[in-house]
């Protein structure tokens, strides 16, 4: 998939239509391998956020009372459409994020399709209403969900937030990362083609200051789901508290890989090294610190070095110059 075959990235997807943003400002998307410009997308504004949230709020009353079977049928159609675009999505993610094609196919595209399928299956068995003793427990959609996603796994992060919200009967306003927003445009297009009613899903890309913050603070947003840095997560939690929103935060951290003295180092160490380098290390679950018993240190280090030296063909560039500088530091 190239820029010429993408949906119109000069527009935002609001209330079931591709609409012109309220500002002419744009954000540039670069190929991290070649550093060439591959697309420009709108830099949304608080006015665009308000339009999207109002559309999602208006659509909630009807979408929230649809049957699980109906919602599953739309998600099943989306799965078929994603599968039909698999090779094109792999090509897009290679150019947008720099992930090698083989990893992009299995992880960046294959994983979100599997996640989507799991929610389709769950809709067939999940008890939205059940009796507990003398009581009836009703699980109801929370309302309008703001889904704010990062750049490292752009399609997967979008699917992992948007699809469960839709499956539950919520409506969504999605803000993808401005670094890697292009797969979100494809997802919006495919949701529309799958028959999702207007207003149920809305896409507003832009910066955190101009789109993220107004979205979090909007009084008609009921829940915020955010994946990203701890500093931004703190600000989101504080901003959402003013209107008592539900907030789900998946934030940064350093992941310790603890190897005990009875472990098979020839198995445990290579597995840990490969995990640390997945997606060029741009992974929230990357095992970035390996802790081993002191008397195993020299052997573990030798195995780790040997493993790392063989990984180069599986590694792509990091996503941005700022990320590269951070790694060097």
C-alpha positions in Angstrom: 0.0 0.0 0.0 1.4 3.3 -1.1 0.4 6.9 -0.4 -1.5 6.9 -3.7 -3.6 3.9 -2.7 -4.4 5.1 0.9 -7.7 6.7 1.8 -7.7 10.5 1.5 -5.2 11.4 4.3 -6.0 15.1 3.9 -9.3 14.6 5.6 -10.6 13.4 9.0 -13.2 10.7 9.4 -16.1 12.1 11.4 -19.7 11.0 11.6 -19.4 8.5 8.8 -17.7 10.8 6.3 -14.3 12.0 5.3 -14.4 15.7 6.1 -12.0 18.6 5.7 -10.3 19.6 9.0 -11.0 23.0 10.5 -7.4 24.0 9.9 -5.0 23.8 7.0 -2.1 22.8 9.2 -0.6 19.4 8.4 1.8 16.9 10.0 4.5 15.1 7.9 5.0 11.3 8.0 8.4 10.0 7.1 9.9 6.7 6.1 12.4 6.0 8.9 14.7 3.9 6.6 15.0 6.5 3.8 13.9 9.6 5.8 11.7 10.5 2.8 8.4 12.1 3.2 5.6 9.6 2.5 2.4 11.4 3.5 0.9 14.4 5.1 -2.1 14.2 7.4 -4.2 16.9 9.1 -3.1 18.5 12.3 -6.5 18.4 14.0 -7.8 21.1 16.3 -10.1 21.3 19.4 -13.0 22.1 17.0 -12.4 18.8 15.1 -12.3 17.0 18.4 -15.6 18.5 19.4 -17.2 17.5 16.1 -16.0 14.0 16.5 -17.1 13.7 20.1 -20.6 15.1 19.3 -20.9 12.6 16.5 -19.9 9.7 18.8 -22.3 10.9 21.5 -25.2 11.1 19.0 -24.5 7.6 17.7 -24.2 6.0 21.2 -27.9 5.8 21.9 -28.5 3.5 18.9 -25.2 1.6 18.8 -25.3 0.8 22.5 -28.6 -1.2 22.2 -27.6 -3.2 19.1 -27.3 -7.0 19.7 -23.9 -8.7 20.2 -24.6 -10.8 17.1 -25.0 -7.6 15.0 -21.8 -6.1 16.3 -20.0 -9.4 15.7 -21.3 -9.4 12.1 -19.7 -6.0 11.4 -16.4 -7.0 13.1 -16.4 -10.3 11.0 -16.7 -8.2 7.8 -13.9 -6.0 9.1 -11.7 -9.1 9.6 -12.3 -10.2 6.1 -11.4 -6.8 4.7 -8.2 -6.7 6.8 -7.2 -10.1 5.6 -7.8 -9.0 2.0 -5.5 -6.0 2.6 -2.8 -7.9 4.6 0.0 -7.6 2.1 -0.7 -3.9 1.5 -0.8 -3.2 5.2 2.5 -5.0 5.7 4.0 -2.7 3.0 2.5 0.4 4.6 3.9 -0.5 8.1 7.3 -1.3 6.6 7.4 2.2 5.1 5.8 4.0 8.1 7.5 2.3 11.1 10.5 0.5 9.5 9.6 -3.0 10.7 11.1 -5.7 8.5 8.4 -7.3 6.2 8.5 -10.7 7.8 8.0 -9.3 11.3 5.5 -6.8 10.1 3.4 -9.6 8.6 3.4 -11.9 11.6 3.3 -9.2 14.4 2.2 -5.8 13.1 -0.6 -7.2 10.9 -1.1 -10.9 11.9 -1.5 -10.1 15.7 -4.2 -7.4 15.3 -6.2 -9.8 13.0 -6.0 -12.5 15.7 -7.0 -10.0 18.4 -10.0 -9.0 16.3 -11.0 -12.6 15.8 -10.9 -13.2 19.6 -13.4 -10.4 20.2 -15.7 -11.7 17.5 -15.6 -15.1 19.3 -16.1 -13.5 22.7 -19.2 -11.7 21.5 -20.8 -15.1 20.9 -20.3 -16.2 24.5 -20.0 -13.2 26.7 -22.7 -12.7 29.3 -23.8 -9.1 29.2 -26.7 -10.0 31.5 -26.5 -12.8 34.1 -28.1 -13.7 37.4 -26.0 -13.7 40.6 -28.0 -15.1 43.5 -31.1 -12.9 43.7 -29.6 -10.2 41.6 -29.3 -9.5 37.9 -25.9 -8.1 36.8 -26.0 -6.0 33.7 -22.8 -5.1 31.9 -23.5 -1.9 29.9 -21.3 0.1 27.5 -19.6 3.0 29.3 -20.3 5.6 26.5 -17.9 7.5 24.3 -14.3 6.2 24.4 -11.2 8.2 23.5 -8.6 5.8 22.2 -5.1 7.4 22.1 -2.5 5.1 20.6 1.3 5.1 20.1 3.5 4.6 17.0 5.4 1.4 17.7 2.6 -1.0 16.8 0.2 1.3 15.1 -2.4 -1.1 13.7 -2.3 -3.5 16.7 -2.7 -0.6 19.2 -5.6 0.8 17.3 -7.3 -2.6 17.1 -6.6 -3.4 20.7 -8.4 -0.3 21.9 -11.1 0.3 19.2 -12.4 -3.2 18.7 -13.2 -4.1 22.4 -14.9 -0.7 22.8 -17.1 -1.3 19.7 -17.8 -4.9 20.7 -19.0 -3.6 24.1 -21.4 -1.2 22.4 -19.3 2.0 23.0 -18.6 4.6 20.4 -15.1 5.8 19.7 -12.9 8.8 18.9 -9.5 7.6 17.9 -6.3 9.8 18.0 -3.4 7.8 16.5 0.2 8.9 17.0 1.2 11.7 14.7 4.4 9.7 13.9 2.6 6.7 12.5 -1.1 7.6 11.7 -1.5 6.0 8.3 -2.9 2.6 9.3 -5.6 4.3 11.3 -6.8 5.9 8.1 -7.0 2.4 6.6 -8.8 1.1 9.6 -11.4 3.9 9.4 -12.0 3.2 5.7 -12.4 -0.5 6.3 -14.8 0.0 9.3 -16.9 2.2 7.1 -16.9 -0.4 4.3 -17.8 -3.1 6.9 -21.0 -1.3 7.5 -20.4 0.4 10.8 -23.1 3.0 11.4 -22.1 6.7 11.1 -20.6 8.3 14.1 -19.7 5.1 15.9 -16.1 5.4 15.0 -14.3 8.7 14.4 -10.7 9.5 13.5 -9.0 12.8 14.5 -5.2 12.9 14.1 -3.0 15.6 15.4 -0.7 16.6 18.3 -1.2 15.9 21.9 -1.7 19.5 22.7 -4.3 20.3 20.0 -6.1 16.9 19.9 -5.1 14.7 22.8 -5.7 17.2 25.6 -9.1 18.5 24.3 -10.2 14.9 23.8 -9.3 13.9 27.3 -10.9 17.0 28.8 -14.1 16.9 26.7 -17.2 16.6 29.0 -18.9 14.1 26.6 -16.0 11.6 26.7 -16.7 8.9 29.3 -13.5 6.9 29.1 -9.9 7.4 28.0 -7.7 4.6 27.0 -4.1 5.6 26.5 -0.8 3.8 25.7 2.4 5.9 25.8 4.8 7.6 28.1 4.5 7.8 31.9 4.7 11.6 31.9 1.8 11.9 29.4 -0.1 9.3 31.3 0.1 11.4 34.5 -1.2 14.4 32.7 -4.1 12.5 31.2 -5.0 11.0 34.6 -5.1 14.5 36.1 -7.0 16.1 33.3 -9.6 13.3 33.1 -10.3 13.6 36.9 -12.0 16.9 36.4 -14.9 15.2 34.7 -14.5 11.9 36.6 -13.8 9.8 33.5 -12.8 6.2 33.6 -9.1 6.0 32.6 -7.0 3.0 31.4 -3.2 3.8 31.1 -0.5 1.5 29.7 2.6 3.4 30.4 6.4 3.1 30.0 8.7 1.0 32.1 11.9 -1.0 32.1 11.2 -4.8 31.9 13.4 -7.0 34.1 14.2 -10.5 32.8 15.1 -12.6 35.8 17.0 -15.8 35.1 17.4 -18.2 38.1 20.3 -20.5 38.8 18.5 -23.6 37.6 17.6 -22.2 34.2 19.0 -23.6 30.9 21.1 -20.6 29.8 21.3 -21.8 26.2 17.5 -21.5 26.1 16.8 -18.6 28.5 19.4 -16.1 27.4 18.7 -16.2 23.6 15.0 -16.0 24.2 15.6 -12.9 26.4 17.9 -11.2 23.9 15.5 -11.8 21.0 12.6 -10.4 23.0 14.6 -7.3 23.8 15.3 -6.7 20.1 11.7 -7.2 18.9 10.7 -4.3 16.7 14.2 -2.9 17.1 13.5 -2.7 20.9 10.5 -0.5 20.4 8.2 -2.7 22.5 6.6 -2.1 25.9 7.3 -5.7 26.9 10.9 -5.8 25.7 13.0 -7.6 28.4 15.5 -4.8 28.5 17.4 -5.9 31.6 18.7 -9.4 32.2 19.4 -10.4 35.8 21.4 -13.6 36.3 23.2 -15.2 39.2 26.7 -13.8 39.6 28.4 -17.1 39.0 26.5 -17.5 35.6 27.4 -14.0 34.5 30.3 -14.7 32.1 28.5 -17.6 30.4 25.3 -15.6 30.0 27.2 -12.6 28.6 28.9 -14.8 26.0 25.6 -16.3 24.9 23.9 -12.9 24.8 26.7 -11.4 22.6 26.6 -14.4 20.2 22.8 -14.2 19.9 22.8 -10.4 19.4 25.4 -10.6 16.6 23.1 -12.8 14.6 20.1 -10.5 14.8 21.0 -7.8 12.4 18.9 -9.2 9.4 15.8 -9.1 11.6 16.2 -5.5 12.7 14.8 -2.4 11.0 15.6 1.3 11.8 14.1 2.9 14.9 11.1 5.0 14.1 12.4 8.6 14.4 15.6 10.5 14.8 14.5 11.5 18.4 14.2 7.8 19.2 17.6 7.0 17.7 19.2 9.8 19.8 17.5 8.4 22.9 18.9 4.9 22.3 22.4 6.3 21.7 22.1 8.2 25.0 
